[in-house]
């Protein structure tokens, strides 16, 4: 695998297959469940660079070549969390456009969007739990992975809050919202599952931190000076 486009090609069939199965499962609960699953699927599949699942997958496969298909399926959880975060973020920011289309709350209303975001987060939790139960990992690795996954969710929400209240500590906001959420935690989880030692993990996370800050600064620049047509959001 040489680049992000390579990952996107192998990831697309996996995420499409997941939502076909999940749509049936939620439809068995109630016919409206299938409708909700399709809305989440359309939003998740159609758009986004899939950076977070790619970082997780590439971090793992760089050190381990076993159980690759299971790891690819597990990478879904990062895109599900991203969908959850964006759906709620657009409500908070009153954003009318996301990925060149009307935002979820604009199309379906705030109440439905809130529930869709919540549902998407439960799907991410389900994927994580299922895969951790399937993978033959030690109790110590399981604990480390769970701690990393829980930290990812909590950090990004605290970061979003600090951003919303316009906290003056911009560096911390970038650390929690982007550096840790988008780069450090996906990389860390992949490296832990691959059995990489803590010293190497720390070195990689230091690199991921710097990339995350640069990424957020560029995103802020584009968001300020770019056009809505070019960047696909307001």
SULRAQUI-V931184 format. One record per pair of residues at least 24 apart in sequence whose C-alpha atoms are under 8 Angstrom apart, sorted by the first residue. I is the first residue (numbers start at 0). J is the second residue. D is the distance in whole Angstrom. If there is no record, write none. Layout:
# SULRAQUI-V931184
((I	J	D) (I	J	D))
This chain:
# SULRAQUI-V931184
((3	48	8) (3	50	7) (3	53	7) (6	53	6) (7	48	8) (7	49	7) (7	53	8) (10	71	7) (11	44	8) (13	71	8) (13	72	7) (14	44	7) (14	72	8) (14	75	7) (15	40	8) (15	44	7) (35	115	7) (39	82	8) (39	115	7) (39	119	7) (42	82	7) (43	78	7) (43	79	7) (43	82	6) (46	98	6) (47	98	7) (49	78	7) (50	181	8) (51	77	6) (51	78	7) (51	181	6) (51	182	7) (51	185	6) (52	76	8) (52	77	5) (52	78	6) (52	185	7) (54	182	7) (54	185	6) (54	186	6) (54	189	8) (55	185	5) (55	186	5) (55	187	8) (55	188	7) (55	189	5) (55	190	8) (56	189	6) (57	189	8) (58	186	6) (58	187	8) (58	189	5) (58	190	6) (59	186	8) (59	189	4) (59	190	5) (59	192	7) (59	193	5) (60	193	8) (62	190	8) (62	193	6) (62	194	8) (62	195	7) (63	193	5) (63	194	8) (69	130	7) (69	134	8) (73	126	6) (73	127	7) (73	130	6) (75	123	7) (75	126	7) (76	122	8) (76	123	4) (76	124	7) (76	126	6) (76	127	7) (77	123	7) (77	185	8) (79	119	6) (79	120	7) (79	122	7) (79	123	5) (80	119	7) (80	120	6) (80	123	6) (80	152	8) (82	116	7) (82	119	7) (83	115	8) (83	116	4) (83	117	7) (83	119	5) (83	120	6) (84	116	7) (86	112	7) (86	113	7) (86	115	8) (86	116	6) (87	112	7) (87	113	6) (87	116	6) (91	163	8) (94	232	8) (94	233	6) (95	232	8) (95	233	7) (96	231	7) (96	232	5) (96	233	6) (97	231	6) (97	232	5) (97	233	7) (98	230	8) (98	231	5) (98	232	6) (99	228	7) (99	230	8) (99	231	4) (99	232	6) (100	231	8) (136	192	8) (140	191	7) (140	192	7) (143	191	7) (144	188	6) (144	191	7) (144	192	8) (147	184	7) (147	187	7) (147	188	6) (148	184	7) (148	188	7) (151	179	7) (151	180	6) (151	184	6) (152	180	8) (154	179	8) (154	180	7) (155	179	8) (155	180	6) (173	211	8) (173	212	6) (173	215	7) (174	208	7) (174	211	7) (174	212	7) (177	211	6) (177	212	7) (177	214	8) (177	215	6) (178	207	7) (178	208	5) (178	209	8) (178	210	7) (178	211	4) (178	212	6) (178	215	8) (179	208	7) (179	211	7) (181	211	7) (182	207	6) (182	208	7) (182	210	8) (182	211	6) (183	207	5) (183	208	6) (183	211	8))
